[in-house]
Amino acid sequence: MKLYEIDRDYMDYLHKIDSKVLTHNVDKHQRKFIAIKVKLNGYQYFVPLSSP
């Protein structure tokens, strides 16, 4: 299993497209977004192991 750190700027970009993508408050703690990659029906998804 490989862990990935998702860039905060990318999470902010995704949030602008879909408000269900959660981001964290910049004024508070700077937590990392950690995920694993899963392949399902030919598509690759990042499944979060951490949350904002």
N, C-alpha and C positions, 0 to 999 in steps of 0.2 A: 504494500500500500504506500502511496506517495502522498505527502501533504503539500498543499499549495497555499501561499499567502496571497490574498486578493488585494490589489491596490485600492486604497481609499478613493482615489479619483475615479477609478472604474466603477466602484460601488455608487458614487454620486451620479455618474453618468447614467447608470442603469436606473437609478431612482427617478431621474427626470423622465425616463420613458415609461416606467411602471412604478407607481407609488407603493406597491406591495414589497418592493425591494427596500429593506430597512438599511438605514445608515445611522451612524452614531453622532452625538452632539460634539462638535469640534471644540467647544468651550470646556468640555469636561475631559474625561479620560480618553486617551488615544489607544483604543484596543485594536489588535490585529484581527483581520478576518481570515480564518483558517478553514480550508475545505479539502475534500477528496474529490477525485474525478471518477465519474461513473459513466459507462457506455451502455445505452439502452436503445434497442431498435435502430442501431446505426447512428444515434445522436450521442454527443458527449455532454454531460451535465456536471456542474460543480455543486456538490452537496455540502452546505456549511456545517462545520463542527463547532463554530463559535457564532455568537450573535452580538449585535451592537449593544 
